[in-house]
Amino acid sequence: MIIDLIKTNFINGINLKYLLILFLLILSFTGFTSAQSLPTNFPLLEEVVRRNQLDTLGFNSSFLLRPNLPFDSIYKSADPYGWFENTPKQIKIGLLPLVNTTRILTGRPYGWAGYGMIPNPGIQTYLSGGIQANYKFINFTFRPEFVLAQNSGFQTGLYEMTDSQKRDKFFLWNWGDFPERFGNGWMVNPWWGQSKLTFQYGAFELGGSTENIWWGPGQWNSLTFSNNAQGFPHLTFNTTKPAKTFLGNFEGQLIMGRLENSGFSPSQNQELNSLFFTPFTGDWRYLNAISISYNPKWLSGLYVGFARTFQQYNASRGSEFLDWFPIFEGFQKKNVFENGHSVEYDGNGRDQTITIFGRYLIPKAKTEIYFEYGRRDHAYTWREFTLNPEHARAYILGFNKLVEISNSKKVLQIRGEITHQQESINRTIRHGIKGGLSWHTHNPARGFVNYGQPLGVGIGVGSNVQTLELALVDGMDKLGLQIERLANNQDFYYKAQLQDTERKPWVDLSLGFLYDKKFNNLLLCSKLQVIYARNYQWQLDPSSTPDFPKGKNLTSVLAQTSLIYFWNK
């Protein structure tokens, strides 16, 4: 009965009423264990934990699988369980931190990693809070989310382009789900958020959840899962802390999830949508994914791992074991060939990504370096992968460095990251001069997305970004600058062959001012970012000529504050 109830809620979407019934049924027969973790990419605190780890390896987390960071280990002044003193001793019920993020953006889309907040201009706010309950080996978290967004429209340059260039734009839109605007007018989106019901034994956890997960070492982006999109309902079997063995420490997660399309036409111009857009089927997508990381016993600061994801529309999924768990398929595409081709396999509409990643800590130098490399297409054989590793790839490189300042409690933090999604030049050999697809676009699963936002990299299809931050930090307090360069939609730029026209690449250059401060139980995390867009939306200035091309530029501002309140009786 309980298993059937879990299955019903997974297929049809999480239903709070049934979750509560299930919770009470189990509670009557068993009994809570204390385990409270920060949501993925939690404002300010996750950065503080990561920074503290550069001083000592005492807190042994790989940061390759999140969430698994206990907030009370770094914020001891708040006792979340103090509000419910009359409950039985074995039961712990507490209030979770209240989080509010408000963002104001002028003129054009920008921003990512916001738990389902949208990148569109206007004002929007995110609110989350809830309760945590533990009884012996059962954990129950109810942390709903609410997003209210103005969702303003904005000017694009698509109307200036030729029909051929518009088709190239819709090619990526039709094999993805990245709408310019999320409907008309204000967007109101309540969601179960970072909620879950799990059963824990030692370092392992089994259950159902709608929380965001983050795989890989990235600080601002991830190639597979991040907190860019709204979380999705999934069944999970994962570690909650490193599992110790004689070989070292292991962390991992196996999930089965449900992804949805946005249902919105991609362009703000409905006439173009009627001409070029292929509507959604209305079906949901089945997701199966696994991640495993390893910390060798003999190299305490080294963490390595891999992740593999598969998704396909549910209507095309079979009922065999590999239909439910395609992550156990062979890595070489030749294994799925029949009669010299893979037509039958490709007809199932199953799309995969695979990533490998690593992170190395050097506490003596107070430094970490990390990488993530991924492919969104099977290699035909291991030989083909060795000879052509750049096909269908994306990668992330990053570092974090602390520099002590003499005669001061403050420390200089220098951190940076490069995220590269643009397809390599070999796309022209495989697919002709216009190239093929891009990272996070998939044929025919229509994008590694949930409700119109990428699950991993949120900077835009085929975009590349470089981020550098310099800040003075003292505990949780920070004052700093962030410099960012974002090259937008590079795969479309070269697919449409805009390099042969007057239109130059659209590149955003931005400068951000950062200020974080702790006020007793209230934390403030804020950013004011000025964004200068060169050749915005590839638009041409009226004075542009073939001999002297000139694009339109645009300056916009992003202001964002996150307030986190920890309850303390």
Buried (B, 14 or more C-beta within 10 A) or exposed (E): EEEEBBEEBBEEBBBEEBBEEBBEEBBEEEBBBBBBBBBBBBBBBBBBBBBBBBEEEEBEBBBBBBBBBBBBEBBEEBBBBEBBEEBEEEBBBBBBBBBBBBBBBBBBBBBBBBBBBBBBBBBBBBBBBBBBBBBBBBBBBBBBBBBBBBBBEBBBBBEEBEEEBBBBBBBBBBBBBBBBBBEEEEBEBEBBBBBBBBBBEEBBBBBBBBBBBBBBBBBBBBBBBBBBBBBBBBBBBBBBBBBBEEEBBBBBBBBBBBBBBBBBBBBBBEEBBEEBBEEBEEBBBBBBBBBBBBBEEEEBBBBBBBBBBBBBBEEBBEEEEEBBBBBEBEEBBEEBBEEEEBEEBBEBBBBBBBBBBBBBBEBEEBBBBBBBBBBBBBBBBEEBBEEBEEBBBBBBBBBBBBEEEEEEEBBBBBBBBBBBBBBBEBBBEEEEEBBBBBBBBBBBBBBBBBBBBBBBBBBBBBBBBBBBBBBBBEBBBBBBEBBBBBBBBBBBBBBBBBEEBBBBBBBBEBEBBBBBBBEEBEBBBBBBBBBBBBBBBBBBEEEBEEEEBBBBEBEBBBBBBBBBBBBBE
